[in-house]
């Protein structure tokens, strides 16, 4: 994964983990272990499907992170 993809992944983990009420590290650990139940139980079926699609598609992740809503969450998380 190149540096830009890695940065996009980290931003997406931050946004998603904030929505789920867990740390980005905890979310990444669950995703890497394949134990998505805990990470996904707070999401609707539609949001869960969107997340899985975004995680498997770096171009989509970039589009999601470029939205004003994602940028606002990222801005709040950084402050």
N, C-alpha and C positions, 0 to 999 in steps of 0.2 A: 504494500500500500504506500503510495507516495505521500509526501509531507502534507499536501493540500487535502488529500483524502483523510489523512489522520486527524488533521485539524477539524475537518467537517464532522468526522465521527465523534470527536471529543465534544464539540458544540452540541451535536444531536443528543449525545448521552446526557449532557447537562440539562438540556431542555426537557427531555423525556423523564429523567430522574426527578426533576423538580415537580413535574406533573404527578408522578407516582409517589412522591413523598419519601424518596430514598436518595442516598448519595450516588453520584455518577460511578464511583468505584464499585459500590454494591451492585448496581444495575449491570455494569460490565461483567462483573464476576458471575452473576446469574446467567447472563447471555452466553458467556464463554463456556459455562458448564452445561448449557442446554436446559437449565431449569428455569423456564420462562413463566411457569405458573404464578410465582410470587410477583414477578414484574408485571404480568398481564392482568392479574385479577382486578386491578383498579380501573381497567379500561373497558369500554364497550366493545362489542364484537367488531364493529366498524373501525374503531380506533386501533384495536389490536391488529386487524388486517393491514391497516395503513402503516403501522409501525413495522411489521414484518416485511412489508414491501419496501419501505424506505431503508431498512437495515441491509437489505440484499441488493440495493441499487444506489451506488454513490451519486449518480447524477440526480436522482430524485431527492436524496438527502440534501444536496446543494440547493435545489429549488426550494425545499421546505425551509432550510435555514435562511434563505434570502427573503422570506416573507416578513412583512412588518411585524407580525405577531411574534415570530421567532426572534427577530432582532430585539424587540422590546424585552422579551424574557431574558435573553442573553445579556442585555444591558443591565437589567435588574440583578441578575446573578453575579455580575462582575463588580457591582457596587456594594 
